[in-house]
C-alpha cells in the first residue's frame, strides 16, 4: 500500500479522527491555503 501514513494513524486511533484534525489537515494543504473556496470569494466580494 502506498498510503503507509494512514496505517499507523488508524492503528493508534480506533475511533474516527476529530473534526479539528480534519480542519488542520485542510488548513495545512497548499490548495486550501493559496486557493480560497468560492464561499470565501463571495465573502470578500460582498464586503
Buried (B, 14 or more C-beta within 10 A) or exposed (E): EEEEEEEEEEEEEEEEEEEEEEEEEEEEEEEBEEEEEEEEEEEEEEE
